[in-house]
Amino acid sequence: MTAPCLDYSDAGAGELEVRISGTWNQTVDLPAREPLLDRLQSGQPVRSLKLTASELEAWDSRLPTYLLGLIRHCRSRAIEPDCSRLPDGLKRLLQLAEAVPERSGARRSPDPGKPLVRLGQQVQAGWRDLEGLVRFTGEISLACGALVTGAARFRRIDFLIALEAAGPGAFPIVTLISLLVGLILAFVGAVQLALFGAQIYIADLVGLGMAREMGALMTAIIMAGRTGAAYAAQLGTMNVNSEIDALRTLGIAPVEFLVLPRLLALIVMMPLLGIYAVFVGMLGGWLVAASIFDISLVQFFNGVVRAVDLYDYGIGMVKCLSFAGLIALAGCMRGMQCGQSARAVGDATTRAVVDSIIYIVLADSVITLICNRLGI
């Protein structure tokens, strides 16, 4: 096996002959192209470049890639390459590579590292996301209006399937997380309350914390990672398979047919899951209180009844309803905006979860501030 070689010499009349010989494949190191490029840029002007390969032994895809870069450099300097003396297979590969011109802007130059440029791109992306959110919210509002007037078109079986997935299917994970959250609240509170001999107020702490805040918040985060991501993946896959385009072709509004049943299912099931999470969390708090301070179930229950009223449960339910709409909005929006590739489905799922958590935290902060201002 002969090492690859690239020789060149002047052939007269502004012509430069380039001789390719040896073995050109991935098992060897290819010769540097810079000396030849320097020759094209300096010395006597070159009008044509004649490529010959009479002593070429073996080659693979590295050779046409190497020559393609050389040919493009020559054409950029108004030098005409002559490939007629190359092997037929090599000539066909070069012709195939140049058959379709490269789309303008297809090559992305590396980021020059300008902070203002990156900041501007992020602002533009954020503005596009905001426009998409407003547009999709308007489409959902129109679909809800059609539902109220009885003109919405979706299958009842789709609603029942989404109801089962968002409700009973989430019971195990909601039970586990709520129980652990109740245990943590009670244990953290017990450590501090024990310093003042006020262990009986563990019931107040756990009851208020679960009813007003943690029950709805933890349920929403669970549903964002479970149901919101599932919505984005399902609708994104439909988008990749052109199923959503097929619905539009049939004259069926995709938001009514696909998004509305999922939105309604989540709005119906989230308050029920939130109530369930509250009581499971209280049960976890009682387990800690009973095991550490020997507080009976009756004492714990009386403390909860004394500290938590219907307003506290109502605030939790309002949060659950708000979170449900935001989770369904984020998941379905990212799924409907998904691209046409498998990677786009994964990106849509990830963004749906991130958006859902951001919306949940913002909504929780706003509702808490409003309740604080109203003295509820």
N, C-alpha and C positions, 0 to 999 in steps of 0.2 A: 504494500500500500504506500503510494507516494504522497507526500505532504502536499496540501493545496498550495498553488502558486498563482500569482497574478503579476504578469509582466506587461509592460507597455513600451511602445516606441513610436517615433514619428514616422508616418508613411508618406509625408509630403503633401503639399496642396492643402494644408490645414487639417489633415486627417491624422487621428491618433489611433493606433492599433493596440487593442488590449487582448492578451492571450491568457486563457484560463486553462490550467492543467492540474493534474493530480486528482486526489480524492476530496470531495466536498460533502461531508456529512457530519453528523453530530458527534462522531468519535474523535474529531480533530479540531484544532483551533484554526479558525479562518484568518487569512492575512488581513492586515489593517488596510482600510480603504482611504485613509487620510493622505498618504503620499500621492495617490492618483488624483484625489480631489485638489490637492495643492497644485499639481501639474496643470489641471484644467483652469485654475484661476490665475496662474502666472506663466511666464514664458511666452512662447509664440501662441497666438490665438488659435483655438481649435474650433472648426466648424462642424466636424462629424467625428463620431466615435465608432470604430469597427470592432465588434466583439467576435472573437474566434475561440473555439474549444476543441481543436483537433486532437489534443492530447489529454482530454478529460477522461478519467477512469471511472469514477462512481460519484453519484451525487444524490442528495435528498432535498427536502424543502428549504434547507438553509441557503442553497445556491440561488434559486429564483428570488428569495427574499433579499439576498445580498445584491443581486443584479437589479432588482426593481428599485431599490434605493439609489443605485448609481444612475439608472436611466432617468429617474425623476429629477435628480440633481442636474443632469445634462440638459434636460428640457427646460428647467428653470433658468438656464444660462444660454438658451437658444442654440444648444448643441444637439444635432440630430444623431441619435444612436442607430447603428446598423446591426440588427440581430439575425441577419439572414444566414450566417455561418454557424449558428448555434444548433445543437441537436433539436430534432423536431419536437420531442416531448417538452423540452425546456422552452421552446418558442411558444408552444400552445399554453403552457402555464403562465407565461408572461402576458400573452394576449388575453387570457381569461382574467388575470388580475387587473388589467386595464380596461376590460370591457365595460364595466359600470363605473362612471366617474364618482369620486368621493364626494359625498354630500357636504355642502358648505356648512361649516360649524360643527362637523361631526367630531373633530378632534378638539378636545378641551385642553387648553394650555394649563400647565400647573399653576396652582394658586401662588401669586407673587408674595403672599404673606402680608397684604395690606389690611390692617384691621378695619378701616372704614369700608373697604369693599365687602368684606365678610359681613359687617354690620348691616350694610345696605341690602345685601342679599337676604339676610335673615328677616329684616323688616319687610321686604317685599313678599317673602314666603308667608310671614305672619299675616300680612294684609290679605293675601289670597285665601288663606285659611279662614279669616274672618268673613270675607265675602261668601265663601262656600258655606260657612255656618249660617249666615243670615239667609241665604238662598234656600238651604235645605230646611231651615226652620219654617220659612214661608210655605214650602211644599208640604210639610207635615201639618201646618195649620189648615191649609186647603183640604188635605185629606181628612182631617178631623171634622171640618165643616161638612164635607161630603158624608161622613159617617153619621153626623147628627141629622142630616136631612134624609138619610137612608139611601144615598146614591153611591156610597163607597162599594167597591168591588174587591172582595177577598173571600177566600174559602174558610168556612168555619173550622174545618179540620186543621188548617194551618194555625189558627188561633189556639185550638186545643192542644196541639203538639207543642207550641211555644209556651203555653200555660204549664204543661207538665214539665218541660225542661227548666223553666224558670222557678217552679215551685217545688214539687216533691223531689225533683232531681237535686235540688240544692240543700235539702234538709240535713244530710250527714255533715257536710262541711260547715254549715251555719251552726249546727249544734256544737260541733267541736270547738270552733273559734269563739263562740259566745260563752261557752262554759269556761274556757281558758281565760277570756277577758274578765269574766266575773271573778274568777279565782285571783287574778292578778290585782284587780281593783281592791278586793277585800284584803289581800295580804299586804299590799302597800299601805292601805289605810290603817290596818291593824297595827302595823309597826309604829306608826305615828300616834294613833289614838291611845295605844297602850301606855305611852309616856304620861298621859294625863288621867289614866283610869277611865277612859270613855269608850270602852270597847263596844258598848251597846249601840253606839252610833255608826257602827260598820254597816248596819242595815240601811241607814239614811244615805250613807255615801254610795253604796252599791246601787240602791234603788234609784236615786237621782241620776247617778252617772249613766246607768244603763237606759233609763227611760228617756232622758233628755238628749243624750249624746251618743254613747258608745253603742247602744243597740242598733240605731239607724246607721251610724257611721261604719261600723264593722260589717254590717250586712251589705251596705252599698259597696264597700271595697271588695268584698267577696264576689258580689254579683258583677262588678266591673271586670274583675279578672276571669270570671267564669262565663257569664252570659253575654256581657258586652263584647268580649273577644270572640265568642262563638258567633254572634251576629255579624261581626266584621268579616270573619273567615267564611261564613256561609254566603253572604252577599258578594264578597270579593271573588269567591270561586264561581258564582253565577255570572259575574261580570266577565271573568276570564273565559268562560264557556259560551259567552254571547247569549245567555239566557235572558238577561235583562233587555238586551236589544230586541230579542224575539218578542218579549212582552210589549215593547213599544210598537213593534211592527203590527201586532195584533190589535193595537188600540187600547191596551190595558195600561193604566198608570202604575209604574213599578212601586211608587211610594205607597199607594193604596193597597196593592196586592201583596207586597213583601214587607214593607216597613210597619204599616198600621197594625197587623196582628201581633207582631213582636212588641211594639210599643204598648199596646193594650194589655198583653199578657204580663209584661213587667210591672206596669202600673197596678194591676190587680194583685199580683203576688207579693210585691215588695212590702206593703204595709203588714200583710199577714206574716211574712218572714221577720219583719222588724219586731212585731209583738212577740213572736215566738223567741227571738233572740233576747229580748228584754227579760223574759221569765227564765230562760235557760241561764242567762248571766246572773240573775238573782239567786238561782239555785246554786251556782258555783260559789257565789259569795257566802251563802249559808253554810256550805261545806267547809269553808275556811273558818268561819266564825264558830261553827260547832266543834271542829277538830282542835282549834287552838284555845278558845275561851269558853267552851262548853255552853254556847248560846243555843237554846232550843229553837225548834222551827216556829213555835207559836210566838216567842219573843221576837225573832227575826221578822216574822210576818207582820206583827203589830208595829214594829219600827218602820217597815216599808209603807204600811198603810198611813201611818202618821206623817211621814215625810213626803210621800209622792201623791199628788192629786191628779185629777183628770187633765188639767192644763199641761202637766208634764208629759203625760202620755200623748196628748194632742200635738204637742210640739214635735215629739218623736215621729208621729204619723205624718205630719206635714213635711218633715225632712225626708221621710221614706218616699213619699209621693214625688217630691222634687228630685231626689236622687234617681228615682226610677226613670223619670222623663229624660234626665241628663245622660244617664247610662245608655238608654236606648238611642238617644239622639247621636251620641258620639260613636257608638258601635255601628249603627246603620249608616251614618254619614260616611264613615271611613270605608265601609264595605261598598257603598254605591260609588264612591270616588276612586275605587281601586283600579290599578292599571291592568295590563293584559299579560301578566307573567306570574309565575309561581312566587317569585321573590316579592312582587307587589302585594300578594295576599299576605305574606308574613309581615311586610312593612305596615299594611293597613291594620292588621291585628294589633301590632305593637303600639301604633299611634292611637288606636281606639282605647286601649287600656290607659295609656298616659293621659289622653284627653279626658277620659272619664274621671280619673282620680283628681285631675286639676279642677274640673267642673264641680266635683263633690266637695272638695276643700273650700273652694270659693263660695259655693252655695251655703255650706254649713256656716262659714264665717258671717255671711250676710244675714242669714236667719237668726243666728245667735245675737248679732248686734241689734237687729230689729226687736227681738224679744227683750233684750236688755233695756233698750230705749222705752219700750212700752211697759216695762216693769212686770213682765210675765214670768 
